[in-house]
Structures are given as structure tokens and as C-alpha cells.
């Protein structure tokens, strides 16, 4: 019995870190007196405004992967630190999260529709190189989606199931203000 209690407590602490975002009813946190009540239709999850991410994420670097048989670069991946000056969409997710996997087709559709106007990043909990990004952006649940404007300021942060209508209207609003 004692072992069972210890195992349960250890698992509780272990799994309480980053977990799947829940499909809670939409909530908004207000930022002092200038709170804008803008609740997107069709969004399920948590939506709130936040401060900018860490400046340490703005450094330029390319991840190069080499083949085992050939000494040449076969993949060049744009990393989060690369910054083109375009607005960017950052998806934080986990391969073990069913809500995250269900959101993948929505994100892919957004990338197809807005890929020329926005930079898209998909950061997984299984990629050790992105652990600092999860911490710098204050990610506590997955999936979490962040949209930054062309200056690198966070203007949208949402956790939970992705709805294309919410992101499309936000993307169009950003493009109209630029």
C-alpha cells in the first residue's frame, strides 16, 4: 500500500509539468484598465494576452542535419531564432497529446494559406533543443499557439484545441494593420 501511494505521488509530480491543454470554456485575463474584450467565435480553450518573449530567441542559427552515409547537408530547418521580420505563428505541442495531434491539420491549412506572409514554427516537447523556448514563452500546457507581429511582440497566445476561424481572423487583422 505504501509503495502504491509513493508511486502515485511521484507520477502526480512527474506529469504535472507540461500537459495537454484542456477544452475549457473560453476565459480572458484582463490587463489593468486597457483590457480589450475580444472573444473569438468558435475557440475552445484559454485565451489571454501576455508580455513579449525573451530576447534570447532572436539569435540567428540554422540547424543542419547530415546523412550517415554522405557528408553533405540534407536538411536545413529554420529555427525559432531565425527572424525575418514577418509576423510569425509558433505552435507548442507534444507528440503524445491527442488535442495537439487533432490541431495539426488546422495548422497545416493555415501554413498553406498564410505561409508567404507569416513564418511558421512547430516546437515539440520531444525536441530537447527547444526546452528554453518553452520556458521563455511561459508555456504551461500544450497545445499553445503564439502569434507575434513583425516586431517580435506577442499579440496573441492561446492554449487548447485550434480553430482555423480564430487564427484566420487574427492573421487577416495583422496583415491589415501592417
Residue frames as qw, qx, qy, qz and C-alpha x, y, z in Angstrom:
[[0.000, 0.885, 0.466, 0.000, 0.00, 0.00, 0.00],
 [0.319, -0.790, 0.097, 0.515, 2.80, 2.35, 0.89],
 [0.410, -0.128, 0.597, 0.678, 4.55, 1.69, -2.43],
 [0.214, 0.627, 0.670, 0.334, 1.33, 2.44, -4.30],
 [0.128, -0.939, -0.241, 0.209, 0.97, 5.81, -2.56],
 [0.387, -0.593, 0.350, 0.614, 4.59, 6.70, -3.31],
 [0.378, 0.169, 0.694, 0.589, 4.17, 5.74, -6.97],
 [0.108, 0.807, 0.559, 0.156, 1.01, 7.83, -7.25],
 [0.230, -0.897, -0.035, 0.376, 2.68, 10.88, -5.67],
 [0.417, -0.365, 0.514, 0.655, 5.75, 10.58, -7.92],
 [0.307, 0.404, 0.709, 0.489, 3.56, 10.25, -11.02],
 [0.007, -0.904, -0.417, 0.091, 1.49, 13.23, -9.96],
 [0.255, -0.800, 0.193, 0.508, 4.60, 15.42, -9.73],
 [0.437, -0.138, 0.665, 0.590, 6.10, 13.97, -12.90],
 [0.222, 0.481, 0.717, 0.453, 3.03, 14.50, -15.06],
 [0.058, -0.862, -0.407, 0.297, 2.04, 17.88, -13.62],
 [0.338, -0.361, 0.288, 0.820, 4.67, 19.73, -15.70],
 [0.305, 0.273, -0.386, -0.827, 3.56, 20.21, -19.28],
 [0.381, 0.257, 0.877, -0.138, 0.27, 18.52, -20.02],
 [0.127, 0.423, 0.684, 0.581, -2.33, 18.61, -22.73],
 [0.190, -0.032, 0.109, -0.975, -4.42, 21.76, -22.80],
 [0.217, 0.382, 0.860, -0.260, -7.98, 21.19, -21.78],
 [0.010, -0.427, -0.573, -0.700, -11.04, 22.15, -23.73],
 [0.115, -0.486, -0.583, 0.641, -12.29, 24.51, -21.04],
 [0.189, 0.882, 0.426, 0.068, -14.76, 27.28, -21.68],
 [0.456, 0.554, -0.010, 0.696, -13.06, 30.41, -23.01],
 [0.456, -0.780, -0.248, 0.350, -11.61, 32.67, -20.35],
 [0.419, 0.707, -0.037, 0.569, -9.89, 36.01, -20.65],
 [0.554, -0.490, -0.287, 0.609, -7.47, 37.62, -18.25],
 [0.160, 0.956, 0.166, 0.180, -7.61, 41.38, -18.16],
 [0.621, 0.066, -0.136, 0.769, -4.50, 43.55, -18.23],
 [0.150, -0.307, -0.293, 0.893, -5.33, 46.54, -16.00],
 [0.314, 0.581, 0.319, -0.680, -7.50, 49.29, -17.44],
 [0.336, 0.508, -0.460, -0.646, -6.79, 48.78, -21.17],
 [0.410, 0.028, 0.912, 0.003, -8.35, 45.33, -21.39],
 [0.457, 0.224, -0.415, -0.754, -9.96, 44.66, -24.74],
 [0.644, 0.067, 0.689, -0.325, -12.77, 42.15, -24.60],
 [0.514, 0.476, -0.504, -0.506, -12.20, 40.30, -27.84],
 [0.619, -0.115, 0.760, -0.161, -13.53, 36.76, -27.68],
 [0.246, 0.274, -0.720, -0.589, -13.15, 34.85, -30.95],
 [0.833, 0.060, 0.101, -0.540, -16.15, 32.79, -32.01],
 [0.932, 0.229, -0.262, -0.101, -15.61, 29.06, -32.12],
 [0.341, 0.530, -0.677, 0.379, -12.50, 28.96, -29.93],
 [0.851, -0.481, -0.167, -0.132, -12.34, 26.41, -27.15],
 [0.750, 0.047, -0.320, 0.577, -9.51, 26.77, -24.67],
 [0.378, -0.747, -0.198, 0.509, -7.76, 29.53, -22.76],
 [0.446, 0.653, 0.181, 0.584, -7.08, 32.87, -24.41],
 [0.410, -0.838, -0.145, 0.330, -5.10, 35.63, -22.82],
 [0.368, 0.874, -0.202, 0.244, -2.73, 38.50, -23.56],
 [0.842, -0.382, -0.009, 0.382, 0.87, 38.23, -22.49],
 [0.118, -0.883, 0.302, 0.340, 4.14, 40.10, -22.50],
 [0.596, 0.657, -0.445, -0.123, 6.87, 39.64, -25.12],
 [0.978, -0.104, -0.088, 0.160, 9.07, 36.56, -25.06],
 [0.612, -0.604, 0.230, 0.456, 12.74, 36.53, -24.21],
 [0.335, 0.853, -0.296, -0.271, 15.16, 38.38, -26.48],
 [0.392, -0.448, 0.783, 0.180, 17.43, 35.31, -26.35],
 [0.672, 0.327, 0.664, 0.006, 15.21, 33.72, -29.00],
 [0.428, 0.865, 0.039, -0.260, 16.10, 36.32, -31.63],
 [0.267, -0.608, 0.645, 0.379, 19.58, 34.96, -32.48],
 [0.747, 0.482, -0.259, -0.378, 20.07, 33.56, -35.97],
 [0.314, -0.389, 0.865, 0.041, 21.13, 29.94, -36.36],
 [0.757, 0.240, -0.376, -0.478, 20.45, 27.15, -38.88],
 [0.721, -0.261, 0.627, -0.137, 20.13, 23.53, -37.83],
 [0.529, 0.509, -0.584, -0.347, 21.91, 21.31, -40.34],
 [0.850, -0.161, 0.470, -0.175, 21.39, 17.58, -40.42],
 [0.210, 0.562, -0.730, -0.327, 23.89, 15.34, -42.20],
 [0.923, 0.091, -0.254, -0.275, 23.33, 11.93, -43.70],
 [0.777, -0.472, 0.412, 0.059, 25.10, 8.97, -42.11],
 [0.837, 0.187, 0.385, 0.340, 26.48, 7.87, -45.48],
 [0.461, 0.623, 0.182, 0.605, 27.18, 11.20, -47.16],
 [0.401, -0.411, -0.269, 0.773, 28.98, 14.18, -45.69],
 [0.015, 0.276, 0.312, 0.909, 26.57, 16.78, -47.03],
 [0.284, 0.159, 0.468, -0.822, 23.70, 18.74, -45.60],
 [0.044, -0.287, -0.876, -0.385, 20.42, 17.05, -46.46],
 [0.219, -0.777, -0.580, -0.104, 18.04, 19.13, -44.34],
 [0.185, 0.161, -0.233, 0.941, 18.09, 22.79, -43.37],
 [0.270, -0.675, -0.686, 0.012, 15.49, 23.64, -40.80],
 [0.017, -0.633, 0.052, -0.772, 14.50, 27.18, -39.94],
 [0.425, -0.270, -0.709, 0.495, 14.84, 27.55, -36.19],
 [0.211, -0.850, -0.474, 0.089, 12.87, 29.75, -33.85],
 [0.413, -0.602, 0.034, 0.682, 15.85, 32.07, -33.52],
 [0.291, 0.189, 0.513, 0.785, 15.70, 32.94, -37.23],
 [0.116, 0.708, 0.465, -0.519, 13.78, 36.14, -37.60],
 [0.402, 0.346, 0.533, 0.659, 12.76, 37.50, -40.99],
 [0.066, 0.112, 0.083, -0.988, 10.73, 40.48, -39.76],
 [0.463, -0.256, -0.586, -0.614, 7.48, 38.83, -40.87],
 [0.661, -0.364, 0.302, -0.582, 4.79, 38.03, -38.32],
 [0.334, 0.245, -0.910, -0.012, 5.17, 34.53, -37.00],
 [0.835, -0.280, -0.089, -0.466, 3.00, 31.71, -35.74],
 [0.125, 0.411, -0.862, 0.268, 4.53, 29.43, -33.11],
 [0.850, -0.237, -0.265, -0.388, 2.92, 26.13, -32.20],
 [0.116, -0.444, 0.815, -0.354, 4.00, 24.39, -28.98],
 [0.873, -0.031, -0.183, -0.452, 2.86, 20.76, -28.93],
 [0.410, -0.406, 0.809, -0.114, 3.58, 17.22, -27.77],
 [0.412, 0.181, -0.782, -0.431, 3.50, 14.03, -29.85],
 [0.165, -0.188, -0.943, 0.220, 1.64, 12.26, -27.01],
 [0.223, 0.349, 0.400, -0.818, -1.12, 14.88, -26.80],
 [0.324, 0.455, 0.802, 0.211, -4.29, 13.95, -28.70],
 [0.138, 0.899, 0.285, -0.302, -5.51, 17.58, -28.74],
 [0.160, -0.671, 0.445, 0.571, -2.17, 18.60, -30.27],
 [0.295, -0.016, 0.848, 0.440, -2.41, 15.95, -32.96],
 [0.264, 0.682, 0.682, -0.010, -6.00, 16.93, -33.73],
 [0.036, 0.898, 0.048, -0.435, -4.82, 20.54, -34.21],
 [0.462, -0.300, 0.573, 0.607, -2.13, 19.58, -36.76],
 [0.370, 0.483, 0.659, 0.444, -4.43, 19.70, -39.85],
 [0.009, -0.953, -0.291, 0.086, -5.64, 23.17, -38.82],
 [0.347, -0.748, 0.295, 0.483, -2.07, 24.44, -38.50],
 [0.487, -0.002, 0.672, 0.559, -1.12, 22.84, -41.84],
 [0.264, 0.738, 0.570, 0.246, -4.07, 24.56, -43.53],
 [0.145, -0.956, -0.053, 0.248, -3.03, 27.91, -42.05],
 [0.462, -0.487, 0.489, 0.558, 0.51, 27.36, -43.29],
 [0.439, 0.327, 0.681, 0.486, -0.78, 26.65, -46.80],
 [0.113, 0.871, 0.449, 0.161, -2.98, 29.77, -46.78],
 [0.151, -0.987, 0.053, -0.027, -0.67, 32.23, -45.00],
 [0.871, -0.207, 0.130, 0.426, 2.81, 30.70, -45.44],
 [0.523, 0.496, 0.118, 0.682, 4.05, 33.56, -47.61],
 [0.133, -0.802, -0.014, -0.582, 3.01, 36.29, -45.18],
 [0.642, -0.667, 0.270, -0.263, 3.90, 34.53, -41.89],
 [0.299, 0.426, -0.841, 0.149, 6.78, 32.42, -40.59],
 [0.867, -0.312, -0.134, -0.364, 5.53, 29.16, -39.06],
 [0.133, 0.456, -0.819, 0.321, 7.30, 27.27, -36.27],
 [0.866, -0.289, -0.262, -0.312, 6.28, 23.98, -34.68],
 [0.071, 0.543, -0.722, 0.423, 8.08, 23.21, -31.41],
 [0.823, -0.225, -0.483, -0.198, 7.64, 19.81, -29.81],
 [0.613, -0.693, 0.306, -0.222, 8.20, 18.81, -26.19],
 [0.964, -0.056, 0.182, 0.187, 10.29, 15.92, -27.51],
 [0.597, 0.617, -0.102, 0.503, 12.87, 18.28, -29.09],
 [0.645, -0.509, -0.259, 0.508, 15.41, 18.98, -26.35],
 [0.398, 0.126, 0.113, 0.902, 16.80, 21.99, -28.21],
 [0.173, -0.557, -0.318, -0.747, 13.52, 23.87, -27.72],
 [0.505, -0.506, -0.632, 0.299, 13.20, 23.44, -23.95],
 [0.249, -0.266, -0.195, 0.911, 14.36, 27.01, -23.33],
 [0.182, -0.214, -0.408, -0.869, 11.73, 28.32, -25.74],
 [0.493, -0.524, -0.674, -0.165, 9.01, 26.60, -23.68],
 [0.475, -0.493, -0.430, 0.589, 10.40, 28.29, -20.57],
 [0.188, -0.090, 0.089, 0.974, 11.00, 31.69, -22.17],
 [0.297, -0.278, -0.456, -0.792, 7.46, 31.86, -23.52],
 [0.367, -0.129, 0.579, -0.717, 5.95, 30.59, -20.26],
 [0.649, 0.003, -0.581, -0.492, 4.32, 27.55, -21.85],
 [0.381, -0.246, 0.730, -0.511, 2.44, 25.56, -19.20],
 [0.703, 0.257, 0.610, -0.259, 0.14, 23.47, -21.40],
 [0.010, 0.239, -0.709, -0.663, 0.11, 22.07, -24.89],
 [0.527, 0.399, 0.266, 0.702, -1.04, 22.80, -27.44],
 [0.119, -0.795, -0.173, 0.569, -0.28, 26.51, -27.11],
 [0.529, 0.564, 0.366, 0.518, -0.26, 28.85, -30.07],
 [0.252, -0.688, -0.061, 0.678, 1.51, 32.22, -30.18],
 [0.500, 0.700, 0.308, 0.406, 1.29, 34.87, -32.86],
 [0.400, -0.546, -0.002, 0.736, 3.91, 37.63, -32.92],
 [0.398, 0.892, 0.118, -0.178, 3.75, 40.77, -35.02],
 [0.717, 0.601, -0.111, 0.337, 6.56, 41.86, -37.35],
 [0.023, -0.798, 0.412, -0.439, 8.39, 43.48, -34.42],
 [0.482, 0.126, -0.820, 0.281, 8.53, 40.24, -32.45],
 [0.305, -0.170, 0.487, -0.800, 5.92, 41.30, -29.89],
 [0.016, -0.260, -0.965, 0.019, 3.43, 38.67, -28.75],
 [0.345, -0.046, -0.061, -0.936, -0.05, 39.79, -29.72],
 [0.836, -0.100, -0.174, -0.511, -1.95, 36.51, -29.35],
 [0.085, 0.299, -0.926, 0.213, -1.48, 33.48, -27.12],
 [0.793, -0.121, -0.019, -0.597, -3.97, 30.64, -26.84],
 [0.104, -0.253, 0.956, -0.112, -3.98, 27.15, -25.34],
 [0.629, 0.242, 0.604, -0.426, -6.32, 24.36, -26.30],
 [0.612, 0.358, 0.666, 0.231, -7.87, 22.99, -29.45],
 [0.122, -0.266, 0.334, 0.896, -7.08, 25.02, -32.58],
 [0.444, 0.684, 0.556, -0.164, -9.91, 26.52, -34.61],
 [0.497, 0.217, 0.387, 0.745, -8.98, 27.84, -38.06],
 [0.021, 0.846, 0.394, 0.358, -11.57, 30.66, -37.96],
 [0.473, -0.844, -0.058, 0.248, -9.88, 32.21, -34.90],
 [0.584, -0.354, 0.343, 0.644, -6.42, 32.17, -36.42],
 [0.390, 0.469, 0.520, 0.598, -7.57, 33.26, -39.88],
 [0.081, -0.931, -0.296, -0.199, -9.31, 36.34, -38.48],
 [0.524, -0.759, 0.125, 0.366, -6.25, 37.17, -36.35],
 [0.600, -0.033, 0.452, 0.659, -3.92, 36.72, -39.35],
 [0.254, 0.679, 0.467, 0.506, -6.09, 38.96, -41.52],
 [0.281, -0.945, -0.165, 0.033, -6.22, 41.60, -38.80],
 [0.593, -0.541, 0.270, 0.532, -2.42, 41.58, -38.52],
 [0.501, 0.218, 0.516, 0.660, -2.00, 41.83, -42.28],
 [0.077, 0.840, 0.419, 0.337, -4.45, 44.75, -42.43],
 [0.379, -0.907, -0.021, 0.182, -2.54, 46.69, -39.74],
 [0.621, -0.343, 0.370, 0.600, 0.84, 46.25, -41.47]]
